[in-house]
Amino acid sequence: MATYGALSVLPPLLAIVLAIVTRRPMLALFLGIWSGAVIHTESLGIAQTFDWIVSAVIVDDGFHVQILVFTLLLGSGVALIWRLGGAIAVRHWATERLETQRTVGLTTWILGIVLFFDDYANTAIVGSTMRELSDQLRISREKLAYIVDSTAAPVATLGISSWVAFQLSLISSAYDDMGVADEAPTAFETFVGSIPYNTYALLAIVMVGIIVYTGRDYGEMLDAEHRSRTTGAVNREGAQPLQKVEEDLGAPIDEHPMLRTFFAPVVVLIAVTLASAFWTGYQSWLSSQAEAGAPTAFGAAVDDAGLTQVLIDIVGAGDFAAALIWGSFAMVATAIAIGLAYDLFDIGDGVDTVIDGFGIMLTAVTILVLAWTISSVAETLGTGEFVAAIAEPYLTAALLPVLILFVAAFVAFTMGSSWATMGIVTPIAIRVAYGFGTGFELVPIAVGAVFSGAIFGDHASPISDTTVLSATFSGADLIDHVRTQLPYALTVFLVVIGCYLLNGYLGVPPLVFLPLGVVALVGLVVGLSRVDAGRKGLEPVAMTPAATAETPSSESERDSESPETRE
């Protein structure tokens, strides 16, 4: 395999910088991919560019194709809900019950924590469900995307989810490759020990709660929130949301708006997705248990391995991509059935709306494919291995978590994939931690630092798939989402560094440095919001307007409302 050295970092960095500077992510990503092809082929690289794009779609036994199908179907579900007047019904409901941005924000945050089983499903369900409510309360789309994005991946690394199953497999494989599997703690024990050191994930979730509860903002988010709350424009003028329901679908049916047209399809989506994921996981678990000669009866397996381990095995074996497709299809079918049952449209109108729903997702799908492709480019050029090899000689026991954090963060930032980052950096980090001669004492710390850095890099990168999906389902401009989220992610990142240094040099345990980290976040949010607001001549907490039905929920809604649909 050819080695490209520092050139391996150029394509992803070029794509990221161009995306942020030009606010044209599709062009930036394509140029990044093309530059990688030029480096790889040492020629014009056009053929290689499109080979990589096609390969990115069909890779991993069709996993990416499944995600694309799910995204398109969910777009149809959203379009049907809009067409049936679900958004109007939700606006009426929110007017009566949800009176403040804090209430809606906390609801969004809690829903994101509850849906810990998969980050893709989390972003899709929470973003799509809460968008109309947040619009009604004049919460900017940037803020909604931040709440969704900064909750989804962190909770997935901590609960029973597909992420945890992947992390356990990485730990187990690393022990096997090192030849220490017999003497090492189990992968599950190592994972549990790493949770307090997955400090970025823990504090990122807390940070969302602090921002929502206090109502304080800084950086570009402060500008976005003041714009939204004073003018009702939930997206900035000139923004390019990855999903533009109001503009693309026109006026909804407002003759008889019913809450069931909104909540019934969403509930079906959640129920079918969860049931399908558990069922596929259970069937796969039964097969693996039978092949290994282990108990196939649930009760006997629990007695043998413990309830937590069995649940992790079942959830980890679940086919979440297929479950999301089935769930989104059920959502579409439910919405069409409601439309026909209440004579809101005929089957022809329903099918037309489904096709229109595909259309509102085309921009998101294109960016998602290009983001996957630039990740493949980085993997082909050896970006992650190059960065890890540079940092490895400088690792010391005290600085171990900090340096691993930086390496994982940079790899995830440039590759746009926390899973790929964990796959590259985890084996190296475990080997280095074990090599310090302290047995397995440092291994959980190293593993937690890898997860922390991977998630931060994911949050900071405009080429991350979860970043793209969060912006898509929240109806936000991708680059606006990245630019508003980055100051908050950096704040948490800096506090995590401080926590790791306290642990490495002073031996401060997680039981102490985690509460200190929370206190530091509160102080930084209050201080930075005050300083930034003073510099801009704004209030650190934007005034909360009363939720009224007469107040359009967004600038785009004002533009799209016809006289007949105004209330």
GUNUVO-389357 format. One record per residue (C-alpha): x negated, y negated, z negated; residue number from 0. Coordinates in nm, 2 decimals, m for minus. Layout:
N
      c1      c2      c3  num
       X       Y       Z  NUM
...
This chain:
567
      c1      c2      c3  num
    0.00    0.00    0.00    0
   m0.14   m0.34    0.10    1
   m0.20   m0.59   m0.18    2
   m0.12   m0.95   m0.12    3
   m0.24   m1.12   m0.44    4
   m0.13   m1.47   m0.50    5
    0.05   m1.48   m0.16    6
    0.31   m1.24   m0.31    7
    0.44   m1.52   m0.53    8
    0.48   m1.77   m0.24    9
    0.81   m1.64   m0.08   10
    1.03   m1.64   m0.39   11
    0.88   m1.97   m0.52   12
    0.94   m2.13   m0.18   13
    1.31   m2.01   m0.18   14
    1.36   m2.14   m0.54   15
    1.20   m2.48   m0.49   16
    1.38   m2.54   m0.15   17
    1.72   m2.43   m0.30   18
    1.69   m2.67   m0.59   19
    1.55   m2.96   m0.39   20
    1.77   m2.94   m0.08   21
    2.08   m2.79   m0.25   22
    2.11   m2.56    0.05   23
    2.06   m2.21   m0.10   24
    2.13   m2.01    0.22   25
    1.87   m2.20    0.42   26
    1.62   m2.18    0.13   27
    1.67   m1.81    0.08   28
    1.64   m1.73    0.45   29
    1.32   m1.93    0.48   30
    1.18   m1.76    0.17   31
    1.26   m1.42    0.33   32
    1.11   m1.52    0.66   33
    0.79   m1.64    0.50   34
    0.76   m1.31    0.32   35
    0.80   m1.13    0.66   36
    0.52   m1.35    0.81   37
    0.29   m1.26    0.52   38
    0.38   m0.89    0.53   39
    0.35   m0.84    0.91   40
    0.09   m1.11    0.98   41
    0.30   m1.21    1.28   42
    0.62   m1.41    1.35   43
    0.81   m1.16    1.13   44
    1.16   m1.21    1.28   45
    1.23   m0.84    1.31   46
    1.10   m0.77    0.96   47
    1.32   m1.05    0.82   48
    1.64   m0.89    0.95   49
    1.53   m0.54    0.87   50
    1.49   m0.65    0.51   51
    1.84   m0.82    0.51   52
    2.00   m0.50    0.64   53
    1.81   m0.28    0.40   54
    1.91   m0.50    0.11   55
    2.28   m0.43    0.19   56
    2.26   m0.05    0.22   57
    2.00    0.01   m0.06   58
    2.06    0.22   m0.37   59
    2.30    0.47   m0.22   60
    2.54    0.19   m0.12   61
    2.55    0.01   m0.46   62
    2.52   m0.33   m0.30   63
    2.79   m0.24   m0.04   64
    3.02   m0.16   m0.33   65
    2.95   m0.49   m0.50   66
    3.03   m0.67   m0.17   67
    3.36   m0.48   m0.13   68
    3.45   m0.56   m0.49   69
    3.37   m0.93   m0.44   70
    3.58   m0.95   m0.13   71
    3.87   m0.77   m0.29   72
    3.85   m0.99   m0.60   73
    3.87   m1.29   m0.36   74
    4.19   m1.15   m0.23   75
    4.32   m1.10   m0.58   76
    4.25   m1.46   m0.66   77
    4.41   m1.58   m0.34   78
    4.73   m1.38   m0.41   79
    4.75   m1.52   m0.76   80
    4.71   m1.87   m0.62   81
    4.97   m1.81   m0.35   82
    5.22   m1.67   m0.60   83
    5.20   m1.98   m0.82   84
    5.01   m1.82   m1.10   85
    4.79   m2.12   m1.13   86
    5.09   m2.35   m1.18   87
    5.23   m2.11   m1.44   88
    4.90   m2.10   m1.63   89
    4.88   m2.48   m1.62   90
    5.23   m2.50   m1.79   91
    5.13   m2.24   m2.04   92
    4.80   m2.42   m2.12   93
    4.97   m2.75   m2.16   94
    5.19   m2.61   m2.44   95
    4.92   m2.40   m2.63   96
    4.57   m2.50   m2.55   97
    4.52   m2.87   m2.64   98
    4.14   m2.91   m2.65   99
    3.83   m2.83   m2.45  100
    3.69   m2.66   m2.76  101
    3.98   m2.41   m2.77  102
    3.94   m2.32   m2.41  103
    3.56   m2.31   m2.44  104
    3.57   m2.08   m2.74  105
    3.83   m1.86   m2.58  106
    3.60   m1.82   m2.27  107
    3.30   m1.75   m2.49  108
    3.48   m1.49   m2.70  109
    3.63   m1.32   m2.40  110
    3.27   m1.30   m2.25  111
    3.15   m1.14   m2.57  112
    3.43   m0.88   m2.58  113
    3.37   m0.77   m2.22  114
    3.02   m0.65   m2.29  115
    3.03   m0.33   m2.09  116
    2.90   m0.48   m1.75  117
    2.77   m0.82   m1.65  118
    2.93   m0.82   m1.30  119
    3.27   m0.73   m1.44  120
    3.22   m0.99   m1.71  121
    3.15   m1.28   m1.48  122
    3.43   m1.18   m1.24  123
    3.70   m1.14   m1.50  124
    3.61   m1.43   m1.73  125
    3.54   m1.68   m1.46  126
    3.85   m1.60   m1.26  127
    4.07   m1.59   m1.57  128
    3.96   m1.91   m1.73  129
    3.90   m2.13   m1.43  130
    4.26   m2.26   m1.42  131
    4.27   m2.31   m1.79  132
    3.94   m2.50   m1.80  133
    4.05   m2.72   m1.50  134
    4.36   m2.82   m1.69  135
    4.16   m2.93   m1.99  136
    3.91   m3.11   m1.76  137
    3.61   m2.89   m1.84  138
    3.36   m2.92   m1.56  139
    3.30   m2.62   m1.34  140
    2.93   m2.65   m1.43  141
    3.02   m2.60   m1.80  142
    3.25   m2.30   m1.73  143
    2.98   m2.14   m1.52  144
    2.72   m2.19   m1.80  145
    2.95   m2.03   m2.06  146
    3.02   m1.73   m1.83  147
    2.66   m1.68   m1.72  148
    2.49   m1.73   m2.05  149
    2.72   m1.48   m2.22  150
    2.75   m1.20   m1.96  151
    2.40   m1.07   m1.93  152
    2.29   m1.12   m2.30  153
    2.59   m0.93   m2.44  154
    2.54   m0.65   m2.18  155
    2.19   m0.59   m2.32  156
    2.32   m0.55   m2.68  157
    2.64   m0.35   m2.66  158
    2.73   m0.01   m2.51  159
    2.69   m0.09   m2.14  160
    2.52    0.02   m1.82  161
    2.23   m0.21   m1.91  162
    2.16   m0.03   m2.24  163
    2.16    0.31   m2.05  164
    1.91    0.17   m1.81  165
    1.69    0.03   m2.09  166
    1.69    0.37   m2.27  167
    1.58    0.54   m1.95  168
    1.29    0.30   m1.91  169
    1.17    0.36   m2.27  170
    1.21    0.74   m2.24  171
    1.02    0.74   m1.90  172
    0.74    0.53   m2.05  173
    0.69    0.77   m2.34  174
    0.69    1.07   m2.10  175
    0.43    0.90   m1.87  176
    0.21    0.83   m2.16  177
    0.23    1.18   m2.29  178
    0.35    1.08   m2.63  179
    0.72    1.18   m2.61  180
    0.68    1.45   m2.88  181
    0.54    1.21   m3.14  182
    0.72    0.89   m3.04  183
    1.05    0.78   m3.19  184
    1.35    0.85   m2.97  185
    1.43    0.60   m2.70  186
    1.75    0.51   m2.89  187
    1.55    0.44   m3.21  188
    1.31    0.22   m3.01  189
    1.60    0.03   m2.85  190
    1.78   m0.03   m3.18  191
    1.45   m0.16   m3.32  192
    1.41   m0.39   m3.03  193
    1.74   m0.57   m3.07  194
    1.62   m0.83   m3.33  195
    1.33   m0.90   m3.09  196
    1.56   m0.94   m2.79  197
    1.57   m1.29   m2.94  198
    1.66   m1.48   m2.62  199
    1.98   m1.28   m2.57  200
    2.09   m1.32   m2.93  201
    2.02   m1.70   m2.94  202
    2.15   m1.76   m2.59  203
    2.49   m1.63   m2.71  204
    2.47   m1.85   m3.02  205
    2.37   m2.15   m2.81  206
    2.68   m2.12   m2.60  207
    2.89   m2.12   m2.92  208
    2.70   m2.43   m3.05  209
    2.75   m2.62   m2.73  210
    3.12   m2.54   m2.70  211
    3.20   m2.60   m3.07  212
    3.01   m2.93   m3.11  213
    3.11   m3.06   m2.76  214
    2.76   m3.20   m2.73  215
    2.57   m3.19   m2.40  216
    2.25   m3.32   m2.25  217
    2.07   m3.31   m1.92  218
    2.28   m3.30   m1.61  219
    2.56   m3.12   m1.80  220
    2.62   m3.44   m2.00  221
    2.68   m3.62   m1.67  222
    2.90   m3.34   m1.54  223
    3.12   m3.34   m1.85  224
    3.16   m3.72   m1.86  225
    3.26   m3.71   m1.49  226
    3.51   m3.43   m1.54  227
    3.67   m3.57   m1.85  228
    3.70   m3.93   m1.73  229
    3.79   m3.87   m1.37  230
    3.93   m3.52   m1.36  231
    3.68   m3.42   m1.09  232
    3.57   m3.08   m1.22  233
    3.30   m3.06   m0.94  234
    3.09   m3.35   m0.83  235
    3.16   m3.53   m0.51  236
    2.98   m3.35   m0.23  237
    2.95   m3.02   m0.42  238
    2.98   m2.70   m0.23  239
    3.16   m2.45   m0.46  240
    3.10   m2.09   m0.36  241
    3.48   m2.03   m0.39  242
    3.72   m2.31   m0.28  243
    4.06   m2.17   m0.35  244
    4.26   m2.49   m0.33  245
    4.10   m2.62   m0.01  246
    4.10   m2.28    0.18  247
    4.45   m2.15    0.07  248
    4.66   m2.46    0.07  249
    4.96   m2.52   m0.15  250
    5.10   m2.24   m0.36  251
    5.46   m2.12   m0.39  252
    5.60   m2.33   m0.67  253
    5.97   m2.24   m0.66  254
    5.95   m2.01   m0.96  255
    5.61   m2.00   m1.12  256
    5.58   m1.71   m1.36  257
    5.30   m1.61   m1.60  258
    5.32   m1.25   m1.49  259
    5.19   m1.35   m1.15  260
    4.87   m1.45   m1.32  261
    4.83   m1.22   m1.62  262
    4.97   m0.89   m1.47  263
    4.70   m0.86   m1.19  264
    4.42   m0.96   m1.43  265
    4.53   m0.71   m1.70  266
    4.55   m0.44   m1.43  267
    4.20   m0.54   m1.31  268
    4.06   m0.50   m1.66  269
    4.25   m0.18   m1.75  270
    4.17    0.01   m1.43  271
    3.81   m0.10   m1.43  272
    3.75    0.01   m1.79  273
    3.95    0.34   m1.75  274
    3.77    0.42   m1.42  275
    3.42    0.35   m1.56  276
    3.49    0.57   m1.87  277
    3.64    0.85   m1.65  278
    3.35    0.86   m1.41  279
    3.10    0.84   m1.70  280
    3.28    1.12   m1.88  281
    3.28    1.35   m1.57  282
    2.92    1.28   m1.51  283
    2.84    1.34   m1.88  284
    3.02    1.68   m1.87  285
    2.81    1.78   m1.57  286
    2.48    1.68   m1.73  287
    2.57    1.85   m2.06  288
    2.66    2.17   m1.88  289
    2.33    2.16   m1.68  290
    2.13    2.11   m2.00  291
    2.32    2.38   m2.19  292
    2.44    2.12   m2.44  293
    2.79    2.11   m2.59  294
    3.06    1.98   m2.34  295
    3.33    1.94   m2.60  296
    3.34    1.58   m2.72  297
    3.36    1.67   m3.09  298
    3.08    1.92   m3.08  299
    2.86    1.67   m2.89  300
    2.92    1.41   m3.15  301
    2.82    1.65   m3.42  302
    2.51    1.74   m3.23  303
    2.38    1.39   m3.12  304
    2.60    1.14   m3.30  305
    2.89    0.93   m3.18  306
    2.69    0.63   m3.07  307
    2.45    0.83   m2.86  308
    2.74    1.02   m2.69  309
    2.92    0.69   m2.61  310
    2.60    0.54   m2.47  311
    2.55    0.85   m2.25  312
    2.91    0.84   m2.12  313
    2.91    0.46   m2.06  314
    2.56    0.48   m1.90  315
    2.67    0.75   m1.67  316
    2.98    0.55   m1.56  317
    3.00    0.44   m1.19  318
    3.07    0.07   m1.26  319
    3.05   m0.03   m0.90  320
    3.32    0.22   m0.80  321
    3.52    0.12   m1.11  322
    3.51   m0.25   m1.01  323
    3.63   m0.16   m0.66  324
    3.92    0.04   m0.79  325
    4.01   m0.23   m1.04  326
    4.00   m0.51   m0.79  327
    4.21   m0.30   m0.54  328
    4.46   m0.23   m0.81  329
    4.47   m0.61   m0.88  330
    4.55   m0.68   m0.52  331
    4.82   m0.41   m0.50  332
    4.98   m0.54   m0.82  333
    4.99   m0.90   m0.69  334
    5.14   m0.79   m0.36  335
    5.40   m0.58   m0.55  336
    5.50   m0.87   m0.76  337
    5.53   m1.10   m0.45  338
    5.76   m0.84   m0.28  339
    5.96   m0.76   m0.59  340
    6.05   m1.12   m0.66  341
    6.09   m1.20   m0.29  342
    5.82   m1.46   m0.30  343
    5.67   m1.35    0.03  344
    5.70   m1.06    0.28  345
    5.44   m0.80    0.35  346
    5.30   m0.99    0.64  347
    5.24   m1.30    0.43  348
    5.08   m1.08    0.16  349
    4.84   m0.92    0.41  350
    4.75   m1.27    0.55  351
    4.67   m1.39    0.20  352
    4.45   m1.09    0.14  353
    4.25   m1.17    0.46  354
    4.24   m1.54    0.35  355
    4.10   m1.42    0.02  356
    3.81   m1.25    0.20  357
    3.74   m1.58    0.36  358
    3.69   m1.77    0.04  359
    3.42   m1.53   m0.06  360
    3.21   m1.54    0.26  361
    2.97   m1.80    0.13  362
    2.92   m1.62   m0.20  363
    2.87   m1.28   m0.02  364
    2.61   m1.43    0.22  365
    2.41   m1.59   m0.07  366
    2.43   m1.26   m0.26  367
    2.29   m1.06    0.03  368
    2.01   m1.31    0.08  369
    1.93   m1.31   m0.30  370
    1.91   m0.93   m0.29  371
    1.68   m0.96    0.01  372
    1.44   m1.20   m0.15  373
    1.42   m0.97   m0.45  374
    1.33   m0.68   m0.21  375
    1.06   m0.91   m0.05  376
    0.91   m0.97   m0.39  377
    0.91   m0.60   m0.46  378
    0.75   m0.52   m0.13  379
    0.48   m0.78   m0.17  380
    0.41   m0.66   m0.53  381
    0.50   m1.00   m0.70  382
    0.58   m0.84   m1.04  383
    0.27   m0.62   m1.05  384
    0.05   m0.91   m0.96  385
    0.18   m1.13   m1.24  386
    0.17   m0.85   m1.49  387
   m0.19   m0.76   m1.40  388
   m0.30   m1.12   m1.45  389
   m0.16   m1.15   m1.80  390
   m0.25   m0.80   m1.93  391
   m0.62   m0.88   m2.02  392
   m0.51   m1.17   m2.24  393
   m0.27   m0.98   m2.46  394
   m0.34   m0.97   m2.83  395
   m0.13   m0.82   m3.12  396
   m0.03   m1.16   m3.25  397
    0.05   m1.31   m2.91  398
    0.19   m0.99   m2.76  399
    0.56   m1.09   m2.76  400
    0.49   m1.44   m2.64  401
    0.28   m1.33   m2.34  402
    0.52   m1.05   m2.25  403
    0.80   m1.30   m2.27  404
    0.63   m1.53   m2.02  405
    0.54   m1.25   m1.78  406
    0.89   m1.11   m1.78  407
    1.04   m1.45   m1.74  408
    0.82   m1.54   m1.45  409
    0.88   m1.21   m1.28  410
    1.26   m1.24   m1.32  411
    1.25   m1.60   m1.21  412
    1.07   m1.51   m0.89  413
    1.24   m1.18   m0.81  414
    1.59   m1.29   m0.91  415
    1.66   m0.96   m1.08  416
    1.64   m0.88   m1.45  417
    1.67   m0.51   m1.38  418
    1.38   m0.51   m1.14  419
    1.18   m0.70   m1.40  420
    1.26   m0.46   m1.68  421
    1.16   m0.17   m1.45  422
    0.82   m0.33   m1.37  423
    0.72   m0.48   m1.70  424
    0.87   m0.24   m1.96  425
    0.62    0.05   m1.89  426
    0.33   m0.18   m1.90  427
    0.44   m0.36   m2.22  428
    0.50   m0.02   m2.40  429
    0.16    0.11   m2.29  430
   m0.02   m0.21   m2.41  431
    0.17   m0.22   m2.74  432
    0.08    0.14   m2.81  433
   m0.28    0.08   m2.71  434
   m0.34   m0.17   m3.00  435
   m0.39    0.13   m3.23  436
   m0.10    0.06   m3.46  437
    0.10    0.36   m3.35  438
    0.45    0.26   m3.23  439
    0.50   m0.03   m3.46  440
    0.46   m0.29   m3.19  441
    0.66   m0.11   m2.92  442
    1.01   m0.23   m3.02  443
    0.87   m0.59   m3.04  444
    0.73   m0.55   m2.69  445
    1.05   m0.40   m2.55  446
    1.26   m0.68   m2.70  447
    1.03   m0.94   m2.55  448
    1.06   m0.78   m2.21  449
    1.44   m0.80   m2.23  450
    1.43   m1.16   m2.35  451
    1.21   m1.28   m2.07  452
    1.40   m1.09   m1.81  453
    1.73   m1.25   m1.91  454
    1.58   m1.60   m1.93  455
    1.43   m1.57   m1.59  456
    1.76   m1.45   m1.46  457
    1.94   m1.75   m1.61  458
    1.68   m2.00   m1.47  459
    1.67   m1.86   m1.12  460
    1.90   m1.97   m0.83  461
    1.83   m1.64   m0.65  462
    1.96   m1.42   m0.93  463
    2.27   m1.22   m0.84  464
    2.44   m1.28   m1.17  465
    2.37   m1.66   m1.14  466
    2.53   m1.65   m0.79  467
    2.84   m1.45   m0.91  468
    2.89   m1.67   m1.22  469
    2.90   m1.98   m0.99  470
    3.12   m1.80   m0.75  471
    3.39   m1.68   m0.99  472
    3.38   m2.01   m1.18  473
    3.42   m2.21   m0.86  474
    3.10   m2.41   m0.91  475
    2.83   m2.53   m0.68  476
    2.54   m2.28   m0.72  477
    2.26   m2.53   m0.75  478
    2.46   m2.76   m0.98  479
    2.51   m2.45   m1.20  480
    2.14   m2.38   m1.21  481
    2.04   m2.74   m1.27  482
    2.29   m2.79   m1.56  483
    2.22   m2.45   m1.72  484
    1.84   m2.48   m1.71  485
    1.79   m2.73   m1.99  486
    2.00   m2.51   m2.23  487
    1.81   m2.20   m2.12  488
    1.47   m2.38   m2.17  489
    1.58   m2.50   m2.52  490
    1.66   m2.14   m2.63  491
    1.33   m2.02   m2.46  492
    1.13   m2.27   m2.66  493
    1.29   m2.16   m2.99  494
    1.23   m1.79   m2.90  495
    0.86   m1.87   m2.86  496
    0.86   m2.03   m3.20  497
    1.02   m1.73   m3.35  498
    0.77   m1.49   m3.19  499
    0.48   m1.70   m3.31  500
    0.61   m1.70   m3.67  501
    0.64   m1.32   m3.65  502
    0.30   m1.27   m3.48  503
    0.09   m1.49   m3.70  504
    0.28   m1.51   m4.03  505
    0.46   m1.19   m4.03  506
    0.80   m1.36   m4.06  507
    1.07   m1.08   m4.01  508
    1.37   m1.12   m3.78  509
    1.60   m1.15   m4.08  510
    1.43   m1.48   m4.15  511
    1.33   m1.61   m3.80  512
    1.67   m1.55   m3.64  513
    1.86   m1.78   m3.89  514
    1.57   m2.03   m3.85  515
    1.62   m2.01   m3.48  516
    1.99   m2.09   m3.51  517
    1.92   m2.39   m3.73  518
    1.66   m2.51   m3.48  519
    1.91   m2.48   m3.20  520
    2.17   m2.68   m3.39  521
    1.91   m2.95   m3.46  522
    1.79   m2.96   m3.10  523
    2.14   m2.98   m2.96  524
    2.23   m3.27   m3.18  525
    1.90   m3.45   m3.13  526
    1.87   m3.40   m2.75  527
    2.23   m3.50   m2.69  528
    2.20   m3.81   m2.89  529
    1.87   m3.92   m2.72  530
    2.00   m3.84   m2.37  531
    2.33   m4.00   m2.42  532
    2.16   m4.31   m2.56  533
    1.93   m4.32   m2.25  534
    2.23   m4.30   m2.01  535
    2.46   m4.53   m2.21  536
    2.71   m4.25   m2.27  537
    2.87   m4.09   m2.57  538
    2.70   m3.76   m2.68  539
    3.05   m3.61   m2.71  540
    3.28   m3.69   m2.42  541
    3.63   m3.80   m2.52  542
    3.88   m3.53   m2.51  543
    4.19   m3.63   m2.31  544
    4.52   m3.48   m2.40  545
    4.63   m3.19   m2.18  546
    4.93   m3.32   m1.98  547
    5.11   m3.15   m1.69  548
    5.10   m3.48   m1.50  549
    4.72   m3.48   m1.51  550
    4.59   m3.29   m1.21  551
    4.34   m3.02   m1.32  552
    4.07   m3.11   m1.07  553
    3.98   m3.35   m0.80  554
    4.03   m3.07   m0.54  555
    4.38   m3.00   m0.68  556
    4.47   m3.37   m0.65  557
    4.36   m3.36   m0.29  558
    4.55   m3.04   m0.21  559
    4.87   m3.11   m0.39  560
    5.16   m3.19   m0.16  561
    5.45   m3.41   m0.29  562
    5.66   m3.10   m0.32  563
    5.42   m2.93   m0.57  564
    5.36   m3.23   m0.79  565
    5.54   m3.21   m1.12  566
